[in-house]
Structure formats: C-alpha cells, structure tokens
Amino acid sequence: MDVLDQNEVDALLAAVNSSQVEEEEPQAQIFSRNHRDFDEVEVRGYDFKRPERVSKDQMRSLQTLHEQFARNFGASLSGFLRTIVEVKVSTCEQMTYGEFISALPNPTSFNLIESEALAGQICMELSPLIIYPIIDRLLGGTSQDLFIPQRPMTLIESRLISNVTNRGLEAMSEAWAGVKPMSFEIKATESNPQLVQIVPPNEVVVVVGFELKMSNRAGTMNLCIPYNAIEPVMEAVSAQTWFSHGRSKREPGLESRLSGSLAGASVSVSGILARTTISLRDLATMAVGDLIMTETPATKPMILAVEGERKFLAHIGQHRNKRALRIDRPVTRTDRD
C-alpha cells in the first residue's frame, strides 16, 4: 500500500478544485477458459427475453424447406378446388410463443399437429379471410360478395376445411422427407388460440408465415414450430446436408415402377408413304377418283413415325392378308423424306 506525502495530497486537492482530474472509464473485460487474444473479438448485445436458438444457416434451410412445402401445397389445393391457388412463404423468423399467440385473430382455425419424429406439437393457423372463400368455393359459390363471419366454424365447415388441412399435412410430409421421413396428424382444433398453450409463453418458436391467394381472395397461414419440438432433427436441418441428402437419396424400386408404367403406355404409329405439294386451286377442285402424283418410287423405303416423330425406315408389304411394315433401320440425320 502506497502512502502519499503532504505535497502529493496538496497537488491532488488543487487538481480537484480546478476540475483537471480526468475520470478513467472502466474497460470491459472478457474472461474465457481458453487463453487467446480478445482484441478482435466481436461483442454483441444479447436479449435473454428473446434468445435466438436457431442459427442463420438452419433458418435459411427451414425457409427453403417450407418454400417446397408451399409449392406442393399450392399445387394440391389448385387441383382440389379446380382453380389456381398460389401459396408462397412471406416470413420466417424466431419469436416467443407468447408473441405469436398475441398476434393471431380470434376466432381462427388453430390446429395442433403431432409427429412421432418430433418431440412436441406444432401449430398450423389458417386465417378466416381465406378459410371461408375456400368453403364457399367447395359449396359452389363464387366468393364475389362473400361476407366473412366473426364466429367459430361450425361442424360442417370444420369438416370441409379438414380436406384442406389434410392436404397441407401431406405436402408437409413430402417437404420434410428430405430431412427425415415423418408423417403428421392433427390432434386437436381450436378457434381461440389464447386457450392453447403447447409451450411456455417465453419459449422460442420458429414461425413460418405463408400468403394464400385464390382468384380475388387472399389470406394468411402460419406454421408455428417450437424449438423443443424440432431439436432432435436440427442437426440434419442445414442447407448443405438437406440439399445433398435430397440429391443423393433415391427411392428403392422407383426406376422399375416407372419403367413398368411406361411399358404399358400406348403410342400411335403411322407410316408415311410419300410427300408432295399441290396448289390451293388443285386442292379446291379435287374430287373422288383423282390421282395424286408423287416423285417417290414405290421401291424406296417409307418413313415410320411414332407419335409424329420420324423413327425408322421401313418397306411396305403383306402379312397374313394384312398390310404390314418391315423395319429396315433407324432414321439418321442424313435421311431426307
């Protein structure tokens, strides 16, 4: 401990009275178990109320995955409703479950979804702005002057909209198959989202927002995925792993099934005997019994076309009292009609 003498004490008091003492700002210290240089370490603020548990790479992979889900879901709905339905991803972000619930309308279509491959439930919310136009379309309406009621759906309406949500689950299974094969099932449906609490309000969830457009109507759909539910498969949810898995994986027996289906398909085969040109005047005055002269000798091979495409050279003949064609060789680029 250093002891100041009288001269140092007087100098210190004089400096305080003249306001010449500069206060030193406390420097932030970084403590780590590993000894390394912290001069270039980036220090960022962290909000413990809204922790980000999903990395940016995983968020990009989740967005790409659900973009595929949106395309499949839109195609399935378009075929089911017999009209063009456009589904696209609008947002993909992290938030707390309490923030997600507080932003939803009441009433709405709130569906709880489960899968054996996940460690919890996920939520699918459909806005009434698109639900009732879909119901009106299923019942034969045009939804031009449709009024959107502010009430929970009836049993009949819920039954009709289940055809839409089931197609959404099928499209979701197809999209997640690139990460891990899984099937989804709706366990419960609620109109008031405030009554459903699958995780604590401060739990982190990934919310994927979709925009649905059908003719002159549009609405939203939200997919709420708690981090705890997808934590077992988060290691597989990365852009590099997902794309490489999707390219390398091939369903066993797919080629044999495709070849078997194509083998039974019927195609039209036609023989082109000869070609020529005539004037429009001759064509207009043509009658039964007229002769059309060509420059093709009878001994020259004819063209055998499959679905209108030139494939083989053949000679015409007779087999079992029927006209027949004997294939000589495939058509090459040097062959001319």
C-alpha positions in Angstrom: 0.0 0.0 0.0 1.5 3.4 -1.1 1.3 6.3 1.3 1.0 9.9 -0.1 3.1 12.6 1.4 1.8 16.1 2.1 3.0 17.6 -1.3 1.1 14.9 -3.2 -2.0 15.4 -1.2 -1.9 19.2 -1.8 -1.4 18.7 -5.5 -4.4 16.2 -5.6 -6.7 18.6 -3.8 -5.7 21.5 -6.1 -6.4 19.4 -9.1 -9.9 18.5 -7.8 -10.7 22.2 -7.1 -9.6 23.2 -10.6 -11.5 20.3 -12.3 -8.4 19.0 -14.0 -8.8 15.4 -12.9 -9.9 13.1 -15.7 -12.0 10.1 -14.7 -10.9 6.9 -16.2 -13.7 4.9 -17.9 -13.9 1.3 -16.8 -12.8 -1.1 -19.5 -14.9 -4.2 -20.3 -13.1 -7.4 -19.5 -13.5 -10.7 -21.3 -13.0 -13.9 -19.3 -12.5 -17.2 -21.0 -11.2 -20.6 -20.1 -9.1 -20.6 -23.3 -6.3 -18.0 -23.3 -6.3 -16.1 -26.6 -6.2 -12.6 -28.0 -9.5 -10.8 -27.5 -8.6 -7.6 -29.4 -10.6 -8.7 -32.5 -13.5 -10.4 -30.6 -16.9 -9.1 -31.7 -19.1 -8.3 -28.7 -22.8 -8.1 -29.3 -25.8 -7.5 -27.1 -27.9 -10.5 -26.1 -31.6 -10.3 -25.1 -32.3 -13.1 -22.6 -36.1 -12.5 -23.1 -35.8 -13.3 -26.8 -32.9 -15.8 -27.2 -32.1 -16.9 -30.8 -31.6 -20.6 -30.6 -31.7 -21.4 -34.3 -28.7 -20.5 -36.3 -28.9 -18.4 -39.5 -28.0 -21.4 -41.7 -30.7 -23.5 -40.1 -33.2 -20.7 -40.6 -32.3 -20.5 -44.3 -32.7 -24.2 -44.6 -36.1 -24.1 -42.8 -37.3 -21.4 -45.2 -36.1 -23.3 -48.3 -37.8 -26.4 -47.0 -41.1 -24.7 -46.5 -40.8 -23.0 -49.9 -41.0 -26.5 -51.3 -44.0 -27.2 -49.0 -45.7 -24.0 -50.3 -45.3 -25.2 -53.9 -46.6 -28.7 -53.2 -49.5 -27.3 -51.1 -50.4 -24.8 -53.8 -50.5 -27.5 -56.5 -52.6 -29.8 -54.3 -55.1 -27.1 -53.5 -55.3 -26.0 -57.1 -56.2 -29.5 -58.2 -58.7 -29.9 -55.3 -60.5 -26.6 -55.7 -60.3 -26.6 -59.6 -58.9 -23.1 -59.5 -55.4 -21.5 -59.3 -54.3 -21.2 -55.6 -50.9 -19.5 -55.0 -49.1 -20.3 -51.8 -45.8 -18.6 -51.0 -43.6 -18.0 -48.0 -43.8 -14.4 -46.7 -41.8 -14.5 -43.4 -39.6 -16.9 -41.5 -38.5 -15.6 -38.1 -37.9 -16.5 -34.5 -40.0 -15.2 -31.7 -41.6 -16.2 -28.4 -44.7 -18.3 -28.3 -46.5 -15.5 -26.4 -45.8 -13.0 -29.1 -47.0 -15.4 -31.7 -50.3 -16.1 -29.9 -51.0 -12.4 -29.2 -50.7 -11.6 -32.9 -53.4 -14.1 -34.0 -57.0 -13.2 -34.6 -59.9 -14.6 -32.6 -61.7 -16.7 -33.9 -59.4 -18.5 -36.3 -58.6 -22.1 -37.3 -55.9 -23.3 -34.9 -54.7 -26.9 -35.5 -52.4 -28.9 -33.3 -50.2 -31.3 -35.2 -48.1 -34.2 -33.9 -45.5 -36.4 -35.4 -43.6 -39.4 -34.0 -40.3 -38.0 -35.2 -40.8 -34.7 -33.3 -40.5 -34.1 -29.5 -43.6 -32.0 -29.3 -46.6 -30.4 -31.1 -46.5 -27.8 -33.8 -49.3 -25.4 -34.8 -50.9 -24.6 -38.1 -53.1 -21.5 -38.2 -55.4 -20.6 -41.1 -56.9 -17.1 -41.4 -60.7 -16.8 -41.8 -60.0 -14.5 -44.7 -59.1 -17.5 -46.8 -61.0 -20.2 -45.0 -64.5 -19.0 -45.8 -63.7 -18.3 -49.6 -62.4 -21.9 -49.8 -65.6 -23.2 -48.1 -67.7 -21.1 -50.4 -65.8 -22.5 -53.4 -66.4 -26.1 -52.2 -70.1 -25.4 -51.9 -70.3 -24.0 -55.5 -70.1 -20.3 -54.8 -68.0 -17.6 -56.5 -67.0 -15.7 -53.3 -67.6 -12.4 -55.1 -69.7 -10.8 -52.4 -68.8 -13.2 -49.6 -69.2 -11.9 -46.0 -66.5 -13.2 -43.6 -68.4 -14.0 -40.3 -66.7 -13.3 -37.0 -67.6 -16.6 -35.3 -66.1 -20.1 -34.8 -66.6 -22.5 -37.6 -69.5 -24.9 -37.5 -69.0 -28.7 -37.6 -69.9 -28.8 -41.3 -67.4 -26.0 -42.0 -64.7 -27.7 -40.0 -65.3 -31.0 -41.9 -65.0 -29.2 -45.2 -61.8 -27.4 -44.2 -60.3 -30.6 -42.9 -59.9 -31.6 -46.6 -57.6 -28.6 -47.0 -55.5 -29.2 -43.8 -55.1 -32.9 -44.7 -53.6 -31.9 -48.0 -51.3 -29.5 -46.1 -50.1 -32.3 -43.9 -49.3 -34.4 -47.0 -47.3 -31.6 -48.6 -45.5 -31.1 -45.3 -44.5 -34.8 -45.1 -43.2 -34.5 -48.7 -41.1 -31.4 -47.8 -39.7 -32.9 -44.6 -38.8 -36.2 -46.3 -35.5 -34.6 -47.4 -34.5 -34.2 -43.8 -36.2 -37.2 -42.2 -39.2 -39.3 -43.2 -42.2 -38.4 -41.0 -46.0 -38.3 -41.0 -48.1 -35.6 -39.5 -51.6 -35.9 -37.8 -54.0 -33.3 -36.5 -54.7 -34.0 -32.8 -57.0 -31.0 -31.9 -58.6 -28.0 -33.4 -59.4 -24.8 -31.6 -61.0 -21.4 -32.6 -59.5 -19.3 -29.8 -55.6 -19.5 -29.9 -55.4 -18.0 -26.4 -56.8 -21.2 -24.9 -53.9 -23.3 -26.4 -50.5 -23.4 -24.7 -48.3 -26.1 -26.1 -45.1 -24.4 -24.7 -44.4 -21.7 -22.1 -45.0 -18.1 -23.4 -41.3 -17.2 -23.3 -40.3 -20.4 -25.2 -38.6 -19.8 -28.6 -40.6 -20.8 -31.7 -39.9 -20.6 -35.4 -42.9 -19.0 -37.2 -43.2 -19.5 -41.0 -45.8 -17.2 -42.5 -47.5 -18.0 -45.8 -49.7 -16.0 -48.1 -52.5 -17.8 -49.9 -54.2 -16.2 -53.0 -57.3 -17.7 -54.7 -58.8 -15.6 -57.5 -59.9 -12.3 -55.9 -59.4 -13.5 -52.3 -56.2 -13.7 -50.2 -55.4 -14.8 -46.6 -52.5 -16.0 -44.4 -51.4 -19.2 -42.9 -48.9 -19.5 -40.1 -46.8 -22.5 -39.1 -45.5 -22.4 -35.5 -42.7 -24.8 -34.8 -41.3 -24.8 -31.2 -37.6 -25.2 -31.0 -38.0 -28.1 -28.5 -40.2 -30.0 -30.9 -37.6 -29.9 -33.8 -34.5 -30.1 -31.6 -34.0 -33.8 -32.3 -33.7 -33.2 -36.1 -32.0 -29.8 -36.0 -28.6 -31.3 -36.8 -30.0 -32.6 -40.1 -31.6 -29.2 -40.9 -28.8 -27.4 -42.6 -28.5 -26.1 -46.1 -25.6 -28.4 -47.1 -27.0 -31.5 -45.5 -30.5 -31.0 -46.8 -29.6 -30.4 -50.4 -27.1 -33.2 -50.6 -29.5 -35.6 -49.0 -32.2 -34.6 -51.4 -29.9 -35.2 -54.4 -28.4 -38.5 -53.3 -31.4 -40.2 -51.9 -33.3 -42.4 -54.4 -36.4 -44.3 -53.5 -35.8 -48.1 -54.0 -37.7 -49.7 -56.8 -38.6 -46.3 -58.3 -37.0 -47.0 -61.7 -38.6 -50.4 -62.0 -42.1 -49.0 -61.2 -41.6 -46.1 -63.7 -40.4 -48.5 -66.4 -43.3 -50.8 -65.7 -45.8 -48.0 -66.0 -44.2 -46.6 -69.2 -44.1 -50.1 -70.8 -47.9 -50.3 -70.7 -48.4 -46.9 -72.3 -49.9 -46.8 -75.8 -48.4 -44.8 -78.6 -49.6 -44.1 -82.2 -47.5 -45.5 -85.1 -48.1 -44.2 -88.6 -46.4 -44.9 -92.0 -45.7 -42.0 -94.4 -45.8 -43.4 -97.9 -44.8 -40.3 -99.8 -44.9 -36.5 -99.7 -45.7 -34.0 -102.4 -47.0 -30.4 -102.9 -50.0 -29.2 -104.8 -51.5 -25.8 -105.4 -54.5 -24.5 -103.4 -56.6 -24.4 -106.7 -55.9 -28.1 -107.3 -56.9 -28.9 -103.7 -60.1 -26.9 -104.0 -61.2 -28.8 -107.2 -60.1 -32.2 -106.1 -62.8 -34.9 -106.3 -63.2 -38.7 -105.8 -61.2 -40.7 -108.3 -58.5 -38.0 -108.9 -54.8 -39.2 -108.8 -52.1 -37.5 -106.8 -48.7 -38.0 -108.3 -45.6 -38.1 -106.2 -41.9 -38.2 -107.0 -41.2 -41.1 -104.6 -40.6 -44.5 -106.3 -42.6 -47.5 -105.0 -39.3 -49.3 -104.2 -38.0 -46.6 -101.9 -38.3 -47.1 -98.1 -41.1 -45.3 -96.4 -41.0 -43.4 -93.1 -42.3 -45.0 -89.9 -43.3 -42.3 -87.4 -44.0 -42.7 -83.7 -46.3 -40.0 -82.2 -45.5 -37.9 -85.3 -41.7 -38.2 -84.9 -39.6 -39.9 -87.7 -38.0 -43.0 -86.1 -37.5 -45.8 -88.7 -37.2 -46.6 -92.4 -39.5 -49.5 -93.5 -40.8 -51.3 -96.6 -44.5 -51.9 -97.1 -45.7 -55.5 -97.6 -48.3 -58.0 -96.6 -48.5 -60.4 -93.6 -51.5 -62.8 -93.1 -53.5 -60.9 -95.7 -53.0 -57.6 -93.9 -50.9 -54.5 -94.8 -47.6 -54.6 -92.9 -44.3 -52.7 -92.5 -40.9 -54.3 -92.2 -38.4 -52.0 -90.3 -35.1 -51.8 -92.1 -33.1 -49.4 -89.9 -33.5 -46.3 -87.7 -33.7 -42.8 -89.3 -30.5 -40.8 -89.3 -29.9 -37.1 -89.7 -28.8 -37.6 -93.3 -32.0 -39.2 -94.3 -34.5 -37.0 -96.2 -38.2 -37.5 -96.9 
